[in-house]
Every structure is written in C-alpha cells, then in structure tokens.
Amino acid sequence: MFDSSSIIKMIDAAATQKNYKEIEKLINVMDIRVQHEIHSLLNESTIEIITENKDNIDIASSVKEHIIWLHFYSDKQIGKHI
C-alpha cells in the first residue's frame, strides 16, 4: 500500500492526464478521514480539474464539497470574481 503523500502525487499526475477514473480510484482507496484533508494537499490545478469534472468523479460527496469549496473560496479565486 502507498502512503498518503505518494497517493497525492499519483492523483496530481492523473489530473494532468485528465484520467478521472484514476483520480476516483486513488481517492477512494484512502481512509475517509484522509480524504477529507486532501483538498489542502493537492495542487491547485488538480483542485480545478476535479471541480470542473465533479460529475465524472465518484467520490464521497463530503470530500467533493471540501474540494469544490476550496476551489471557489480560496483567496485567489475570490480575487478573480470581484
């Protein structure tokens, strides 16, 4: 089994390839408590890809919510929308 940091790197790599099923698989192998923290560990581009393709990625809705919240409410995104 891989440690969380290895899985995060694999998720980021899958996101650059827009491999949604791999992103889904990797997130789902993690303990749910870790899943709820991944939004703070993923690259910004990965957060954006997951947010834009949220309907194609089957992960816990609470995990999706954390990721989407970070995407739209980060300081950088708020600045873009003001």
SULKAUR-V257085 format. One record per pair of residues at least 12 apart in sequence whose C-alpha atoms are under 7 Angstrom apart, sorted by the first residue. I is the first residue (numbers start at 1). GAP is how many residues later the second one is. Records with the same first field share a line. If there is no record, write none. Layout:
# SULKAUR-V257085
I = GAP  GAP
This chain:
# SULKAUR-V257085
7 = 19
8 = 34
11 = 12  15
12 = 30  31  34
15 = 31  34
20 = 36  37
21 = 36
24 = 33  34  35
28 = 31
35 = 28
36 = 27  30
39 = 27  28  31
47 = 20  24
48 = 23
51 = 16  17
